[in-house]
C-alpha cells in the first residue's frame, strides 16, 4: 500500500474518532442543527492531510498555512452562528476542529505515531468532560497547590540538576537525591488521592501496592 494512502487514512480516522465523540455528545440534537458532527470532523482531518500532502508535493508550506487559516475562519464562523442561536459560549468544538485538522496534517507531513497518539488523547479529553469538571469542583486550593509544586519539582527543578557526583567520595549526586525526593512526594500525593477517591481502606491498600511496585525487587 502507498504510504501516503495509509497516512491519509490515519488522518481520516483521527477525524472520525473525534467526530464520534462530538456526535455522541450531541446525539439528541435535531438533524442539521449542529455545525459539525462525525462526518464534518472526519473530513476536517482528511482535509488537513490532503493539504499537507499538497504542500509537500509543491514544496510550499504556504499551501498548508493558507488552508489552515481558511479552515479556521470558516469553521469558527459557522460555530459562532450556532453559538449565537443556542446562547452557548463554549469554544471546545472549535478547538477540537482545529486540532483535528492539525493532527491530520501531522499524520501526513510528520510523525504519524505522534498524530495517532494525539488523536486518541484529544478524543479521550473530550469524552472526559463530566469527570474533569466534577474533579475540578471537588478540588481544594491546598490540593491544587500541592499538585503544582510537585509538577515544578519534577518538570523544572529535576532536569536542571547535574546528574553526577559532586563530592570527592562519589556519594552525593544532586539529581539522584532530588529524584528520590520527588519519588517520595509523588507516592505521598498518590496516597492522598487514593484515600480521597477510594476511601481509607481501599485507598491505603492501593498505596501499599504502589509502594511495593516502586521498590527494587531482590
C-alpha distance (Angstrom), angle and dihedral (degrees) to the residues before:
residue distance angle dihedral
X1 . . .
X2 3.78 . .
X3 3.84 108.3 .
X4 3.80 89.7 -135.6
X5 3.80 91.6 57.5
X6 3.80 90.6 50.2
X7 3.80 91.2 49.4
X8 3.80 91.7 48.4
X9 3.79 87.9 50.2
X10 3.79 89.1 53.9
X11 3.82 90.7 49.8
X12 3.82 89.2 52.6
X13 3.82 91.7 46.1
X14 3.81 91.9 52.8
X15 3.79 90.7 53.0
X16 3.81 92.6 46.4
X17 3.80 91.5 49.6
X18 3.80 93.1 52.6
X19 3.80 91.0 40.0
X20 3.80 90.2 53.1
X21 3.79 90.2 57.2
X22 3.81 93.4 44.3
X23 3.79 92.0 46.7
X24 3.80 92.3 49.1
X25 3.79 90.9 52.5
X26 3.81 89.7 53.7
X27 3.80 97.7 34.2
X28 3.82 93.0 123.0
X29 3.80 94.2 54.5
X30 3.82 116.9 107.1
X31 3.80 118.6 -100.2
X32 3.82 116.0 -83.3
X33 3.80 90.8 12.6
X34 3.82 95.8 107.4
X35 3.78 129.5 66.3
X36 3.79 97.9 -141.2
X37 3.77 135.6 21.6
X38 3.77 137.4 152.2
X39 3.82 94.4 -53.5
X40 3.79 95.5 46.4
X41 3.80 93.7 48.3
X42 3.80 90.6 46.2
X43 3.79 91.2 52.3
X44 3.82 90.1 45.6
X45 3.79 91.6 57.5
X46 3.81 91.6 45.6
X47 3.82 90.4 48.0
X48 3.80 90.8 54.1
X49 3.80 89.9 51.1
X50 3.81 93.5 47.6
X51 3.80 93.4 49.4
X52 3.80 90.5 47.8
X53 3.82 89.2 52.4
X54 3.81 91.3 48.5
X55 3.78 91.5 48.5
X56 3.79 90.0 52.0
X57 3.83 93.6 46.2
X58 3.80 93.1 48.1
X59 3.79 94.0 40.0
X60 3.80 91.2 -128.3
X61 3.78 121.2 117.8
X62 3.81 88.8 -170.1
X63 3.82 88.0 78.5
X64 3.79 90.4 63.3
X65 3.79 94.2 40.3
X66 3.80 93.1 49.2
X67 3.80 91.3 46.1
X68 3.78 91.7 50.6
X69 3.82 92.4 50.0
X70 3.81 91.9 48.2
X71 3.80 92.1 46.9
X72 3.80 91.9 48.2
X73 3.81 92.2 50.1
X74 3.82 94.9 48.3
X75 3.80 95.0 42.7
X76 3.81 93.1 46.7
X77 3.81 91.7 47.5
X78 3.78 93.4 54.4
X79 3.80 92.1 44.2
X80 3.80 89.3 50.4
X81 3.81 90.0 55.3
X82 3.80 90.0 49.2
X83 3.81 91.7 47.3
X84 3.80 91.9 50.3
X85 3.81 90.5 50.9
X86 3.82 93.5 47.8
X87 3.82 95.8 35.0
X88 3.79 87.7 -125.2
X89 3.81 121.5 151.7
X90 3.82 97.9 -172.9
X91 3.80 115.4 123.6
X92 3.81 95.2 -175.0
X93 3.80 96.5 107.6
X94 3.81 91.8 49.5
X95 3.80 91.8 52.7
X96 3.80 89.8 44.5
X97 3.81 90.6 52.8
X98 3.81 92.2 50.3
X99 3.79 89.4 46.7
X100 3.82 91.6 51.9
X101 3.81 91.2 50.4
X102 3.81 91.8 48.6
X103 3.81 93.2 46.5
X104 3.79 90.1 48.7
X105 3.79 89.2 54.0
X106 3.80 91.0 46.3
X107 3.80 91.8 52.2
X108 3.82 89.5 59.6
X109 3.80 103.8 32.1
X110 3.81 100.6 30.2
X111 3.77 143.2 18.9
X112 3.80 106.7 -23.6
X113 3.82 91.1 -163.9
X114 3.80 91.1 57.5
X115 3.81 89.1 47.3
X116 3.81 91.9 52.1
X117 3.80 91.8 47.8
X118 3.80 90.5 47.1
X119 3.79 92.0 51.1
X120 3.79 92.3 50.3
X121 3.80 91.1 47.0
X122 3.81 91.8 48.5
X123 3.80 92.5 51.6
X124 3.81 91.3 46.1
X125 3.80 92.5 51.5
X126 3.80 91.9 48.6
X127 3.80 90.9 49.0
X128 3.82 91.6 50.2
X129 3.80 95.5 64.2
X130 3.80 96.9 118.5
X131 3.80 93.4 42.4
X132 3.80 94.0 49.1
X133 3.80 94.2 44.6
X134 3.79 91.0 47.6
X135 3.80 90.5 49.7
X136 3.79 90.9 49.9
X137 3.79 91.5 52.5
X138 3.81 92.1 51.8
X139 3.80 94.6 43.6
X140 3.81 116.5 106.3
X141 3.79 126.2 -151.9
X142 3.81 91.8 -111.8
X143 3.81 90.8 54.5
X144 3.78 92.3 47.4
X145 3.80 92.2 48.3
X146 3.80 91.2 49.3
X147 3.81 91.5 50.9
X148 3.81 91.3 49.1
X149 3.81 92.2 49.2
X150 3.80 90.4 50.0
X151 3.81 90.0 49.3
X152 3.81 91.4 51.5
X153 3.81 91.3 47.8
X154 3.80 90.7 51.6
X155 3.79 105.6 35.7
X156 3.82 102.3 31.7
X157 3.80 112.0 22.1
X158 3.81 99.8 36.8
X159 3.85 97.2 55.2
X160 3.83 90.6 48.9
X161 3.79 95.4 56.8
X162 3.83 118.2 92.9
X163 3.78 113.8 -109.7
X164 3.81 96.6 -142.6
X165 3.77 138.6 83.7
X166 3.80 114.8 -84.4
X167 3.80 102.4 -170.4
X168 3.83 131.9 70.8
X169 3.82 91.5 -113.4
X170 3.81 95.1 55.3
X171 3.77 94.2 -124.9
X172 3.81 104.6 111.9
X173 3.78 118.4 72.1
X174 3.84 111.0 168.9
X175 3.80 93.4 -156.5
X176 3.80 94.0 51.2
X177 3.81 92.7 45.9
X178 3.79 92.2 49.9
X179 3.81 91.4 43.9
X180 3.80 89.3 55.8
X181 3.81 88.8 49.6
X182 3.81 91.4 50.9
X183 3.80 91.0 46.4
X184 3.80 93.0 52.8
X185 3.80 91.5 45.3
X186 3.81 90.5 49.5
X187 3.80 92.3 50.8
X188 3.79 90.5 48.5
X189 3.80 92.5 49.0
X190 3.81 91.9 45.5
X191 3.79 88.7 51.2
X192 3.79 91.1 52.3
X193 3.82 91.3 49.3
X194 3.82 91.6 47.3
X195 3.79 92.3 50.9
X196 3.79 91.0 45.6
X197 3.81 93.1 51.5
X198 3.81 104.2 31.3
X199 3.78 101.6 28.7
X200 3.79 130.8 -115.2
X201 3.81 100.3 -61.8
X202 3.80 101.2 41.5
X203 3.79 92.3 34.7
X204 3.80 94.3 54.5
X205 3.81 90.5 46.0
X206 3.80 89.3 53.2
X207 3.81 91.1 49.3
X208 3.81 92.2 51.6
X209 3.81 90.3 51.3
X210 3.81 90.8 50.2
X211 3.79 92.3 49.7
X212 3.82 92.1 49.9
X213 3.78 91.8 50.0
X214 3.82 91.8 50.1
X215 3.81 93.5 53.0
X216 3.81 119.1 89.8
X217 3.79 113.7 -99.8
X218 3.79 119.4 -123.8
